[in-house]
Amino acid sequence: MHRRRSLTHSRTAASQGNWSVRCALLMALLGAGLFSATAVAAPTKEAKTARVETSQKALPGDYVGQEVCATCHEEIGKKFSSNAHAKLAEAHGKNGVTCEGCHGPGKAHVDGGGDVTKIFNPAKATAKEVDAKCLGCHQGQHANFERSGHGEANVSCVSCHSIHAGEDPEHLLKVAQPRLCFQCHTDIKPQFSMPFHHKVEEGLMQCSDCHNPHGTFGRKGLKSASQQDAICTKCHTETAGPFVYEHDVVKTEGCTSCHTPHGGPNPRLLNRANVNTLCLQCHSPSPNFTTGLPIGPAHNQNQQYQSCTICHTSIHGSNTSPIFFNSTE
């Protein structure tokens, strides 16, 4: 009897001990959770500063209107009526894009006697600041700009555009194409002086016919044709297809695997002077051979057979011949 009572007492004590341990563990877990929540909730000093700056939005009284701006910037004010942004300025009861739409509220600038530190000046701002300001309205048209070659190289909007003194009134470019592009792309300009070239400097084409300076999903900002083929097929429609038998290189490596896009010394802007040499870059026996048939010429390469395309005329694709022989298609 005494032994049973002692056993019961021991079990009760053990249970109380286990309960105490569980309570201690629970309290520790709650404390850790509370500490974590506090750490997450407590913003850093930088976050607090950013939040304060973000919350300091301009009030209606901070804007003075374009008429006040024009009292000092009279010459710019006169020209603004012909500016592409002027149409937006007249929208919504003349509460659209005015001077302060781009430069920010002007009250502090005016009250400071024209203090330049109290107004946003794109000419003195960083590329990222300028881009953020412009993309505030133009994000829809130029959604790929930040990952474009220009965006990644910190070429800001005002590097190419001049809002108040642009030579090209339609797109507000500082200088008309192609001179604007050649200011940076000096390595490309000589290619348009080659014997065979696209007629860019003659004014029949523009750089932006093929490239989108604000970025695309393609390399070098290349545009795509309406059917998502290479932009070349927009003009060279006979090469677009679809074909029953496609020349694989056209769909994989693209037109530039055989052609120089800007200009070169060879007819049809081919990469090689001799057509056979061009074709045999892929269609020749090699330990690393990966192309399809033919693996080499089926006959000798004498003068009368100097061009593969004498027979393989439908070289971009064919609806009748898997080896692109001449057809009446």
PABA-857110 format. One record per residue (C-alpha): x, y, z; residue number from 1; residue in three letters; chain. Coordinates in steps of 0.1 Angstrom, whole numbers. Each point is the difference from the previous one (the first is absolute). Layout:
<recs>
[rec [X, Y, Z], NUM, ALA, A] ...
</recs>
This chain:
<recs>
[rec [0, 0, 0], 1, MET, A] [rec [28, 24, 9], 2, HIS, A] [rec [19, -11, -30], 3, ARG, A] [rec [-31, 7, -23], 4, ARG, A] [rec [-3, 35, 15], 5, ARG, A] [rec [36, 7, -5], 6, SER, A] [rec [-2, -11, -37], 7, LEU, A] [rec [-31, 22, -5], 8, THR, A] [rec [19, 30, 15], 9, HIS, A] [rec [30, -7, -22], 10, SER, A] [rec [-21, 0, -31], 11, ARG, A] [rec [-18, 32, 10], 12, THR, A] [rec [34, 17, 6], 13, ALA, A] [rec [13, -13, -34], 14, ALA, A] [rec [-31, 14, -17], 15, SER, A] [rec [4, 33, 17], 16, GLN, A] [rec [37, 1, -11], 17, GLY, A] [rec [-9, -8, -36], 18, ASN, A] [rec [-27, 27, 1], 19, TRP, A] [rec [26, 25, 12], 20, SER, A] [rec [24, -9, -28], 21, VAL, A] [rec [-28, 3, -26], 22, ARG, A] [rec [-10, 34, 14], 23, CYS, A] [rec [36, 12, -2], 24, ALA, A] [rec [4, -12, -36], 25, LEU, A] [rec [-33, 16, -9], 26, LEU, A] [rec [10, 33, 15], 27, MET, A] [rec [34, -1, -18], 28, ALA, A] [rec [-18, -6, -33], 29, LEU, A] [rec [-24, 28, 6], 30, LEU, A] [rec [29, 23, 9], 31, GLY, A] [rec [19, -9, -31], 32, ALA, A] [rec [-31, 5, -22], 33, GLY, A] [rec [-6, 34, 16], 34, LEU, A] [rec [36, 10, -5], 35, PHE, A] [rec [-2, -10, -37], 36, SER, A] [rec [-32, 18, -6], 37, ALA, A] [rec [15, 31, 16], 38, THR, A] [rec [31, -2, -21], 39, ALA, A] [rec [-21, -4, -32], 40, VAL, A] [rec [-23, 28, 10], 41, ALA, A] [rec [27, 24, 10], 42, ALA, A] [rec [12, 18, -31], 43, PRO, A] [rec [35, 10, -6], 44, THR, A] [rec [11, 36, 1], 45, LYS, A] [rec [3, 0, -38], 46, GLU, A] [rec [-35, -15, -4], 47, ALA, A] [rec [-14, 27, 24], 48, LYS, A] [rec [16, 27, -20], 49, THR, A] [rec [-12, -14, -33], 50, ALA, A] [rec [-35, -3, 14], 51, ARG, A] [rec [0, 36, 12], 52, VAL, A] [rec [13, 12, -34], 53, GLU, A] [rec [-26, -20, -18], 54, THR, A] [rec [-28, 13, 22], 55, SER, A] [rec [10, 36, -6], 56, GLN, A] [rec [-21, 4, -31], 57, LYS, A] [rec [-5, 34, -16], 58, ALA, A] [rec [-32, 18, 10], 59, LEU, A] [rec [-22, 20, -24], 60, PRO, A] [rec [14, 33, 15], 61, GLY, A] [rec [35, -10, -10], 62, ASP, A] [rec [-8, 4, -37], 63, TYR, A] [rec [2, 35, -16], 64, VAL, A] [rec [-11, -7, -36], 65, GLY, A] [rec [17, 3, -33], 66, GLN, A] [rec [-9, 37, -3], 67, GLU, A] [rec [22, 8, 30], 68, VAL, A] [rec [28, -21, -15], 69, CYS, A] [rec [-2, 19, -33], 70, ALA, A] [rec [7, 33, 18], 71, THR, A] [rec [36, -10, 2], 72, CYS, A] [rec [2, -27, -26], 73, HIS, A] [rec [-17, 20, -27], 74, GLU, A] [rec [17, -15, -31], 75, GLU, A] [rec [-7, -35, 11], 76, ILE, A] [rec [-36, 9, 8], 77, GLY, A] [rec [-5, 13, -35], 78, LYS, A] [rec [12, -32, -16], 79, LYS, A] [rec [-19, -23, 22], 80, PHE, A] [rec [-32, 3, -20], 81, SER, A] [rec [17, -20, -28], 82, SER, A] [rec [15, -25, 23], 83, ASN, A] [rec [-14, -36, 0], 84, ALA, A] [rec [-8, 3, 37], 85, HIS, A] [rec [-22, 31, -6], 86, ALA, A] [rec [-29, -22, -10], 87, LYS, A] [rec [1, -17, 34], 88, LEU, A] [rec [3, 34, 17], 89, ALA, A] [rec [-34, 9, -15], 90, GLU, A] [rec [-17, -32, 13], 91, ALA, A] [rec [-22, -2, 30], 92, HIS, A] [rec [-9, 37, 2], 93, GLY, A] [rec [36, 11, -6], 94, LYS, A] [rec [12, -20, 30], 95, ASN, A] [rec [20, -24, -20], 96, GLY, A] [rec [38, 0, -6], 97, VAL, A] [rec [14, 35, 5], 98, THR, A] [rec [35, 11, 11], 99, CYS, A] [rec [-6, -14, 34], 100, GLU, A] [rec [-10, -33, -13], 101, GLY, A] [rec [36, -7, -8], 102, CYS, A] [rec [19, 25, 22], 103, HIS, A] [rec [-20, -5, 31], 104, GLY, A] [rec [-19, 26, 21], 105, PRO, A] [rec [14, 35, -5], 106, GLY, A] [rec [-11, 20, 31], 107, LYS, A] [rec [32, -6, 19], 108, ALA, A] [rec [20, 9, -31], 109, HIS, A] [rec [-19, 32, -5], 110, VAL, A] [rec [1, 10, 37], 111, ASP, A] [rec [37, -6, 0], 112, GLY, A] [rec [5, 25, -28], 113, GLY, A] [rec [7, -26, -26], 114, GLY, A] [rec [21, -23, 23], 115, ASP, A] [rec [10, -28, -24], 116, VAL, A] [rec [3, -24, 29], 117, THR, A] [rec [-38, 3, 6], 118, LYS, A] [rec [-10, -14, -34], 119, ILE, A] [rec [7, -32, -19], 120, PHE, A] [rec [25, 6, -28], 121, ASN, A] [rec [5, -31, -23], 122, PRO, A] [rec [32, 15, -13], 123, ALA, A] [rec [16, -3, 35], 124, LYS, A] [rec [-18, -32, 12], 125, ALA, A] [rec [14, -35, -3], 126, THR, A] [rec [-11, -23, -28], 127, ALA, A] [rec [-21, -21, 23], 128, LYS, A] [rec [-18, 31, 14], 129, GLU, A] [rec [-7, 12, -35], 130, VAL, A] [rec [-12, -34, -12], 131, ASP, A] [rec [-23, -4, 30], 132, ALA, A] [rec [-15, 35, -7], 133, LYS, A] [rec [-7, -7, -37], 134, CYS, A] [rec [-11, -36, 5], 135, LEU, A] [rec [-26, 13, 25], 136, GLY, A] [rec [-21, 8, -31], 137, CYS, A] [rec [17, -21, -27], 138, HIS, A] [rec [3, -33, 18], 139, GLN, A] [rec [-27, -15, -22], 140, GLY, A] [rec [18, 7, -33], 141, GLN, A] [rec [35, -7, 13], 142, HIS, A] [rec [-5, -28, 25], 143, ALA, A] [rec [33, -17, -10], 144, ASN, A] [rec [22, 31, 3], 145, PHE, A] [rec [17, -9, 33], 146, GLU, A] [rec [12, -33, -14], 147, ARG, A] [rec [10, 14, -34], 148, SER, A] [rec [36, 7, -10], 149, GLY, A] [rec [-6, 37, 5], 150, HIS, A] [rec [-16, -4, 34], 151, GLY, A] [rec [27, -23, 13], 152, GLU, A] [rec [27, 24, -13], 153, ALA, A] [rec [-16, 30, 18], 154, ASN, A] [rec [-9, 17, -32], 155, VAL, A] [rec [-28, 22, 13], 156, SER, A] [rec [-30, 13, -19], 157, CYS, A] [rec [16, 35, -3], 158, VAL, A] [rec [31, -15, -17], 159, SER, A] [rec [-21, -4, -31], 160, CYS, A] [rec [-30, 22, 6], 161, HIS, A] [rec [-3, 38, 5], 162, SER, A] [rec [-34, 10, 12], 163, ILE, A] [rec [3, 37, -8], 164, HIS, A] [rec [26, 1, -28], 165, ALA, A] [rec [-3, -32, -20], 166, GLY, A] [rec [9, -1, -36], 167, GLU, A] [rec [-26, -27, -7], 168, ASP, A] [rec [-33, 15, 12], 169, PRO, A] [rec [-19, -33, -3], 170, GLU, A] [rec [21, -20, 24], 171, HIS, A] [rec [18, 30, 16], 172, LEU, A] [rec [34, -14, -10], 173, LEU, A] [rec [31, 22, 5], 174, LYS, A] [rec [12, -8, -35], 175, VAL, A] [rec [-18, -18, -27], 176, ALA, A] [rec [8, -36, -9], 177, GLN, A] [rec [24, -15, -9], 178, PRO, A] [rec [24, 28, 12], 179, ARG, A] [rec [-13, -4, 35], 180, LEU, A] [rec [8, -37, 1], 181, CYS, A] [rec [34, 4, -17], 182, PHE, A] [rec [11, 23, 28], 183, GLN, A] [rec [5, -31, 22], 184, CYS, A] [rec [0, -29, -25], 185, HIS, A] [rec [30, 12, -19], 186, THR, A] [rec [10, -36, -9], 187, ASP, A] [rec [-33, -4, -20], 188, ILE, A] [rec [2, 32, -21], 189, LYS, A] [rec [28, -12, -24], 190, PRO, A] [rec [-20, -31, -8], 191, GLN, A] [rec [-26, 22, -18], 192, PHE, A] [rec [27, 12, -23], 193, SER, A] [rec [8, -34, -13], 194, MET, A] [rec [-8, -9, -37], 195, PRO, A] [rec [-31, -19, 11], 196, PHE, A] [rec [-20, 14, 29], 197, HIS, A] [rec [-35, 8, 13], 198, HIS, A] [rec [-10, 35, -11], 199, LYS, A] [rec [1, 16, 34], 200, VAL, A] [rec [22, 30, -8], 201, GLU, A] [rec [-19, 6, -32], 202, GLU, A] [rec [-31, 6, 22], 203, GLY, A] [rec [-20, -30, -13], 204, LEU, A] [rec [3, -18, 34], 205, MET, A] [rec [6, 9, 36], 206, GLN, A] [rec [17, -19, 28], 207, CYS, A] [rec [-33, -2, 18], 208, SER, A] [rec [-15, -19, -29], 209, ASP, A] [rec [19, -31, 12], 210, CYS, A] [rec [10, 9, 36], 211, HIS, A] [rec [-21, 12, 29], 212, ASN, A] [rec [23, 23, 20], 213, PRO, A] [rec [-22, -4, 31], 214, HIS, A] [rec [5, -38, 0], 215, GLY, A] [rec [-16, -32, -11], 216, THR, A] [rec [2, -37, 10], 217, PHE, A] [rec [24, -5, -29], 218, GLY, A] [rec [38, 6, -1], 219, ARG, A] [rec [12, 35, -9], 220, LYS, A] [rec [-35, 14, 4], 221, GLY, A] [rec [-11, -17, -33], 222, LEU, A] [rec [-37, 2, -8], 223, LYS, A] [rec [-20, -29, -12], 224, SER, A] [rec [-22, -4, -30], 225, ALA, A] [rec [-38, -2, 5], 226, SER, A] [rec [3, -38, 0], 227, GLN, A] [rec [29, 1, 25], 228, GLN, A] [rec [26, -8, -26], 229, ASP, A] [rec [32, 20, -5], 230, ALA, A] [rec [-7, 36, -8], 231, ILE, A] [rec [17, -6, -34], 232, CYS, A] [rec [-32, -17, -13], 233, THR, A] [rec [-20, 32, 5], 234, LYS, A] [rec [16, 12, -33], 235, CYS, A] [rec [13, -33, -14], 236, HIS, A] [rec [-34, -16, 1], 237, THR, A] [rec [10, -28, -25], 238, GLU, A] [rec [22, -15, 26], 239, THR, A] [rec [-25, -1, 28], 240, ALA, A] [rec [-19, -32, -8], 241, GLY, A] [rec [-14, -21, 15], 242, PRO, A] [rec [16, -27, -21], 243, PHE, A] [rec [-6, -38, -1], 244, VAL, A] [rec [38, -4, 0], 245, TYR, A] [rec [18, 26, 21], 246, GLU, A] [rec [37, 8, -1], 247, HIS, A] [rec [7, -6, 37], 248, ASP, A] [rec [26, 28, 3], 249, VAL, A] [rec [-26, 26, -9], 250, VAL, A] [rec [-21, -9, 30], 251, LYS, A] [rec [29, -7, 24], 252, THR, A] [rec [29, 23, -6], 253, GLU, A] [rec [-19, 25, -21], 254, GLY, A] [rec [7, 20, -30], 255, CYS, A] [rec [34, 13, 13], 256, THR, A] [rec [15, -35, -3], 257, SER, A] [rec [3, 6, -37], 258, CYS, A] [rec [-5, 38, -4], 259, HIS, A] [rec [16, 31, 14], 260, THR, A] [rec [-29, 22, 11], 261, PRO, A] [rec [15, 35, -4], 262, HIS, A] [rec [24, -2, -30], 263, GLY, A] [rec [28, -19, -15], 264, GLY, A] [rec [21, -6, -31], 265, PRO, A] [rec [-20, -29, -14], 266, ASN, A] [rec [-32, 0, -20], 267, PRO, A] [rec [-32, -8, 19], 268, ARG, A] [rec [20, 9, 32], 269, LEU, A] [rec [14, -35, 2], 270, LEU, A] [rec [26, -8, 26], 271, ASN, A] [rec [23, -16, -26], 272, ARG, A] [rec [9, 10, -35], 273, ALA, A] [rec [-4, -35, -13], 274, ASN, A] [rec [-34, -16, 5], 275, VAL, A] [rec [15, -35, 2], 276, ASN, A] [rec [24, 10, 28], 277, THR, A] [rec [-30, 14, 19], 278, LEU, A] [rec [-20, -32, -4], 279, CYS, A] [rec [29, -23, 8], 280, LEU, A] [rec [5, 17, 33], 281, GLN, A] [rec [-28, -23, 12], 282, CYS, A] [rec [-4, -26, -28], 283, HIS, A] [rec [35, -16, 1], 284, SER, A] [rec [13, -32, 16], 285, PRO, A] [rec [12, 6, 35], 286, SER, A] [rec [6, -20, 32], 287, PRO, A] [rec [-23, 25, 17], 288, ASN, A] [rec [-25, -1, -29], 289, PHE, A] [rec [-35, 9, 12], 290, THR, A] [rec [-19, 13, -30], 291, THR, A] [rec [-23, -20, -21], 292, GLY, A] [rec [5, -13, -35], 293, LEU, A] [rec [18, 6, -22], 294, PRO, A] [rec [33, -4, 18], 295, ILE, A] [rec [19, 13, -31], 296, GLY, A] [rec [-3, 8, -36], 297, PRO, A] [rec [-14, -28, -22], 298, ALA, A] [rec [23, 10, -29], 299, HIS, A] [rec [32, 19, -7], 300, ASN, A] [rec [4, 36, 8], 301, GLN, A] [rec [12, 12, -34], 302, ASN, A] [rec [-9, 34, -14], 303, GLN, A] [rec [-33, -12, -15], 304, GLN, A] [rec [-12, -11, 34], 305, TYR, A] [rec [14, 28, 20], 306, GLN, A] [rec [-33, 10, 16], 307, SER, A] [rec [-21, -25, 20], 308, CYS, A] [rec [-30, 22, -6], 309, THR, A] [rec [1, -6, -38], 310, ILE, A] [rec [-19, -32, 9], 311, CYS, A] [rec [-11, 6, 35], 312, HIS, A] [rec [-19, 31, -8], 313, THR, A] [rec [-26, -1, 27], 314, SER, A] [rec [26, 3, 27], 315, ILE, A] [rec [-21, 16, 26], 316, HIS, A] [rec [-27, -27, -2], 317, GLY, A] [rec [-20, -20, -24], 318, SER, A] [rec [-35, -15, -2], 319, ASN, A] [rec [10, -28, -25], 320, THR, A] [rec [37, -9, 5], 321, SER, A] [rec [17, -11, 32], 322, PRO, A] [rec [33, 10, -15], 323, ILE, A] [rec [-13, 34, -13], 324, PHE, A] [rec [2, -8, -37], 325, PHE, A] [rec [-14, 24, -25], 326, ASN, A] [rec [-38, -3, -2], 327, SER, A] [rec [-30, 16, -15], 328, THR, A] [rec [-15, 9, 34], 329, GLU, A] 
</recs>
